[in-house]
Amino acid sequence: TRLKIFTLLSKNTLNVEELTQALNMTQSAVSHQLSSLRKLNLVRTEKVGRKVFYSLADDHVMQIFKQAWDHVFEDH
């Protein structure tokens, strides 16, 4: 689930509702995973009105994610 969240956030900044719909999960389950990612400083939040938007913490996190992704799918 966290990898799916990471993949979605690597493309766009999203709020919990958007992540819930994209992952077909409950808001509680998505919020729990996001909380874990925030504690690890892998995602950041930005509040706009009543909504909280999530994105990857910084470019460094994005680079590590892309390297790991490429490594998993490289030809052997």
C-alpha positions, 0 to 999 in steps of 0.5 A: 500500500505504501508503495502504491501511495508513493507511486501516486505521489510521485506523479501528483500532489493528492489529498486523502480523498483522491488517494482513497479513490485511487487505491479503493481503500477506506479513508482510515486505512489511507490516513494510517499509511500516510501517517507512517510515511510522515513520521519517516519524513517521506511525505509532506503536507500542505493544508489548503482550506479544509483539505490536506494535500500530500506530496513526496517530501523532497527531490531527494526522496523522489530520486531514491524512489526512482532508483529503487523502482528502476532497480526492481524492473531492470533486465537481468 
